[in-house]
Amino acid sequence: MMTIIAQLRDFSLHLDLKEGDIVYSNSPVGWAAFDYLIPNLALGVTLLFFNGSPEYVGEFTFWDILAENKVSFAFLPSAYVNSFQTDCILPKPDTNLESLKILGLAGSPVRPQDYKFLLNSIKSDLLILSLYGATEVVGAFSGSDLNSPFHALRMPSALVGVVDLHIFDLEKRQVLSVHNYVKSNSILGKGKLVVTEAKPNCLYIFGKTEDNTQLNDRITSVNIKE
């Protein structure tokens, strides 16, 4: 069970999407990233779902779909970017991607060469957003600050309401507080991204146990393993 507060926050406050914008998602129905987009119908946003693979090459390509439907924001697993490079899936010379403003990538880390490829071969003024979140809360932890510069491989900002975003090493020692990092730009080590207090979206029922032990064991406790 969840609320739609986090989704409306992510799309309205952090992405500035509004009525008339068109959002593309390739997420399968069984993945939380599909449900993540649905509440944004309340903003007047139009959702575009494509029943096929972005890697398809034939009479049209993935970029033709975005151009023809004037997509403003596209949400895509980052692994597809590697396929676009390897298979040379590029916009045609007459493909107009003027409407495409933001490409959100999730599911796996975005590599340095992904940024270069997208900016050099797809669209030079494309905003590439690396999203980090969790299926359990059907929401994101990191997002965009459209008033600040963007840099490859860096998390632009923590989302509004996510006040306890940290990185812990394998010994469960805190090596970074994201909010302190924004101020000091210092990193003490590497580890796992952990939200110690999920706001405003927080899962409160998980699994079929009456005493909710699955939630406590799997989600709400810090349990970092190699």
Secondary structure as UniProt FT lines:
FT   HELIX           5..8
FT   HELIX           9..14
FT   TURN            19..20
FT   STRAND          22..25
FT   TURN            29..30
FT   HELIX           32..37
FT   HELIX           38..43
FT   STRAND          46..49
FT   TURN            54..55
FT   HELIX           62..68
FT   TURN            69..70
FT   STRAND          73..77
FT   HELIX           79..86
FT   TURN            87..88
FT   TURN            93..94
FT   TURN            98..99
FT   STRAND          102..106
FT   HELIX           112..117
FT   HELIX           118..122
FT   TURN            124..125
FT   STRAND          127..130
FT   STRAND          133..134
FT   HELIX           135..137
FT   STRAND          139..140
FT   STRAND          142..143
FT   TURN            146..147
FT   TURN            152..153
FT   STRAND          157..158
FT   TURN            160..161
FT   STRAND          164..168
FT   TURN            170..171
FT   STRAND          174..177
FT   HELIX           178..184
FT   STRAND          192..197
FT   TURN            210..211
FT   HELIX           213..215
FT   HELIX           216..220
//
